[in-house]
Amino acid sequence: FFWICCRQTPASMLTDERPRCHAAAPALLLLAAAAAAIALLLHPAIAMPPSAVQSTAASSLRLTAAPSLSASLWSDPAVQRVVSACESNGFVRALEAGSLPLQAFQGFLSQDKFFLGAFSRAYALARDKSSAAGDAASAAEFGDLLAGVENELSLHAGYAARWGVDMSLVRPAPACSEYTSFLLAVAEKEGVAACAAAMVPCMRLYAELGRRIAARQAACRAAASSPQGGAAEGRSCGAGAYQEWVDTYAAAEIDSLAAELEALLDRVAARGSAPPREVLRERYLRAMQLELGFFDAWSPSRGRATASAGPSTTRPP
């Protein structure tokens, strides 16, 4: 502004006006500095190099980006109420404390044969439907998940025998049949996205329960070993005979498998042929409710711990 004032003064005014212009220079410079400071406050990007502006824009986009479908389903208030009910269920609490009656765990374990069989069939159907739709990547991922379940199924009889369960005497319990019937109906009659939405809850729930129990165990051990840990003396921080179950589901591999299936759900749900979001939410929520029913069937407080489990023939490992 000062430059414009003094440079544009007509020659006829050199004697009288230009000195005035120079006299005003300090005030004008202060005015210009204040205006520049205000501009920087209002527009920080003015003072940033192009790379910083791009970084700031990218950060803003990340902050405002909507969560993935799988993340929003997991955080849904109705789903989280069921998750909390699972965590506080009598079966899970007794297992965590190591006080779960053996027959309750045997009954729970015996049903895995039927549950894994249903998961295997659902994965196979999802793989074949993905392949028929030309989605080779999803078909390959469902195929990998199928192989993992089939391997687990092949080991199940030996694991059950370690816990004294004679699988030849076991029949599906009502809670198991209700869950597997739902899962197979979705896999057979609906698309791949609905199938994935019905299968994710099991993986994510078990990974989360394992993580939370392991975290409480770690906190218990830390408290017991601290100078002020006298109150924790004599208290067991483990799950006793069921610690292997906790360690299995608290492992990073289980969380990775859950994340893999969640990413698969996000991808297939983005297709134009996928059902509306509300349908996927209904399948997800129903599966989570059936998980709660499965725990509830073997809760010591329900008095149904021995149903369909078969006799105990050996001691647990």
Backbone hydrogen bonds, N-H to C=O, Kabsch-Sander energy under -0.5 kcal/mol:
donor,donor_aa,acceptor,acceptor_aa,energy
5,C,1,F,-2.3
6,C,2,F,-2.3
7,R,3,W,-2.4
8,Q,4,I,-1.7
9,T,6,C,-0.8
13,M,10,P,-1.8
14,L,11,A,-1.5
17,E,13,M,-2.2
18,R,13,M,-1.3
20,R,16,D,-0.5
21,C,17,E,-1.9
22,H,18,R,-2.4
23,A,19,P,-2.3
24,A,20,R,-1.5
25,A,22,H,-1.1
28,L,24,A,-2.4
29,L,25,A,-2.8
30,L,26,P,-2.1
31,L,27,A,-2.1
32,A,28,L,-2.4
33,A,29,L,-2.3
34,A,30,L,-2.2
35,A,31,L,-2.3
36,A,32,A,-2.2
37,A,33,A,-2.2
38,I,34,A,-2.4
39,A,35,A,-2.1
40,L,36,A,-2.1
41,L,37,A,-2.1
42,L,38,I,-2.4
43,H,39,A,-2.1
46,I,43,H,-1.9
47,A,44,P,-1.3
48,M,45,A,-1.1
52,A,49,P,-0.6
53,V,49,P,-2.0
54,Q,50,P,-2.3
55,S,51,S,-2.1
56,T,52,A,-2.5
57,A,53,V,-2.2
58,A,54,Q,-2.3
59,S,55,S,-2.3
60,S,56,T,-2.2
61,L,57,A,-2.0
62,R,58,A,-2.2
63,L,59,S,-2.3
64,T,60,S,-1.7
65,A,61,L,-0.9
72,S,68,S,-2.4
73,L,69,L,-2.5
74,W,70,S,-2.2
75,S,71,A,-2.0
76,D,72,S,-0.6
76,D,73,L,-0.8
80,Q,76,D,-2.7
81,R,77,P,-1.8
82,V,78,A,-1.3
83,V,79,V,-2.4
84,S,80,Q,-2.4
85,A,81,R,-1.7
86,C,82,V,-2.3
87,E,83,V,-2.4
88,S,84,S,-1.9
89,N,86,C,-1.0
93,R,89,N,-2.6
94,A,90,G,-2.2
95,L,91,F,-2.3
96,E,92,V,-2.5
97,A,93,R,-1.7
98,G,94,A,-0.8
98,G,95,L,-0.9
99,S,94,A,-1.9
100,L,94,A,-1.1
104,A,101,P,-0.7
105,F,101,P,-1.7
106,Q,102,L,-2.6
107,G,103,Q,-2.3
108,F,104,A,-2.2
109,L,105,F,-3.1
110,S,106,Q,-2.5
111,Q,107,G,-1.0
111,Q,108,F,-0.6
112,D,109,L,-1.5
113,K,110,S,-0.8
114,F,111,Q,-0.7
115,F,111,Q,-2.1
116,L,112,D,-3.4
117,G,113,K,-1.4
118,A,114,F,-1.9
119,F,115,F,-2.2
120,S,116,L,-2.5
121,R,117,G,-2.0
122,A,118,A,-2.4
123,Y,119,F,-2.7
124,A,120,S,-2.1
125,L,121,R,-2.3
126,A,122,A,-2.5
127,R,123,Y,-2.6
128,D,124,A,-2.4
129,K,125,L,-2.5
130,S,126,A,-2.2
131,S,127,R,-2.3
132,A,128,D,-2.3
133,A,129,K,-1.5
134,G,131,S,-1.4
135,D,130,S,-2.6
136,A,134,G,-1.2
139,A,135,D,-2.2
140,A,136,A,-2.3
141,E,137,A,-1.9
142,F,138,S,-2.8
143,G,139,A,-2.0
144,D,140,A,-2.0
145,L,141,E,-2.3
146,L,142,F,-2.4
147,A,143,G,-2.1
148,G,144,D,-1.8
149,V,145,L,-2.0
150,E,146,L,-2.5
151,N,147,A,-1.9
152,E,148,G,-2.1
153,L,149,V,-2.7
154,S,150,E,-1.8
155,L,151,N,-1.1
156,H,152,E,-0.8
156,H,153,L,-0.6
157,A,153,L,-0.6
159,Y,155,L,-2.0
160,A,156,H,-3.2
161,A,157,A,-2.2
162,R,158,G,-1.6
163,W,159,Y,-0.9
163,W,160,A,-0.7
164,G,161,A,-1.9
165,V,160,A,-2.3
166,D,164,G,-0.6
166,D,311,P,-0.7
167,M,165,V,-1.0
169,L,166,D,-1.9
170,V,167,M,-1.1
171,R,308,S,-0.5
177,S,173,A,-2.6
178,E,174,P,-2.4
179,Y,175,A,-1.6
180,T,176,C,-2.9
181,S,177,S,-2.3
182,F,178,E,-1.7
183,L,179,Y,-2.5
184,L,180,T,-2.5
185,A,181,S,-2.1
186,V,182,F,-2.2
187,A,183,L,-2.3
188,E,184,L,-2.4
189,K,185,A,-2.4
190,E,186,V,-2.1
195,C,191,G,-1.9
196,A,192,V,-2.7
197,A,193,A,-2.3
198,A,194,A,-1.6
199,M,195,C,-0.9
199,M,196,A,-0.8
200,V,196,A,-2.1
203,M,199,M,-1.0
204,R,200,V,-2.5
205,L,201,P,-2.8
206,Y,202,C,-2.2
207,A,203,M,-2.0
208,E,204,R,-2.2
209,L,205,L,-2.9
210,G,206,Y,-2.5
211,R,207,A,-2.1
212,R,208,E,-2.6
213,I,209,L,-2.6
214,A,210,G,-2.4
215,A,211,R,-2.1
216,R,212,R,-2.1
217,Q,213,I,-2.4
218,A,214,A,-2.3
219,A,215,A,-2.3
220,C,216,R,-2.3
221,R,217,Q,-2.4
222,A,218,A,-2.3
223,A,219,A,-2.3
224,A,220,C,-2.3
225,S,221,R,-1.6
226,S,222,A,-0.6
226,S,223,A,-0.7
229,G,226,S,-2.2
231,A,228,Q,-0.6
232,A,229,G,-1.2
233,E,230,G,-1.4
235,R,232,A,-1.9
242,Y,239,A,-2.1
243,Q,240,G,-1.7
245,W,242,Y,-0.5
246,V,242,Y,-1.6
247,D,243,Q,-3.0
248,T,244,E,-2.2
249,Y,245,W,-2.0
250,A,246,V,-1.7
251,A,247,D,-0.7
251,A,248,T,-0.6
254,I,251,A,-0.8
255,D,251,A,-1.3
256,S,252,A,-2.3
257,L,253,E,-2.2
258,A,254,I,-2.4
259,A,255,D,-2.5
260,E,256,S,-2.2
261,L,257,L,-2.2
262,E,258,A,-2.3
263,A,259,A,-2.5
264,L,260,E,-1.8
265,L,261,L,-2.3
266,D,262,E,-2.5
267,R,263,A,-2.0
268,V,264,L,-2.5
269,A,265,L,-2.3
270,A,266,D,-0.7
270,A,267,R,-0.9
271,R,268,V,-1.0
274,A,271,R,-1.1
279,V,276,P,-0.7
280,L,276,P,-1.6
281,R,277,R,-2.5
282,E,278,E,-2.1
283,R,279,V,-2.0
284,Y,280,L,-2.4
285,L,281,R,-3.0
286,R,282,E,-2.3
287,A,283,R,-2.0
288,M,284,Y,-2.0
289,Q,285,L,-2.3
290,L,286,R,-2.1
291,E,287,A,-1.7
292,L,288,M,-1.8
293,G,289,Q,-2.0
294,F,290,L,-1.9
295,F,291,E,-2.1
296,D,292,L,-2.8
297,A,293,G,-1.7
298,W,294,F,-0.6
298,W,295,F,-1.2
299,S,296,D,-1.2
302,R,299,S,-2.1
303,G,299,S,-0.5
303,G,300,P,-0.9
304,R,299,S,-0.6
307,A,304,R,-1.2
309,A,306,T,-1.7
310,G,306,T,-0.5
313,T,164,G,-1.1
313,T,311,P,-0.6
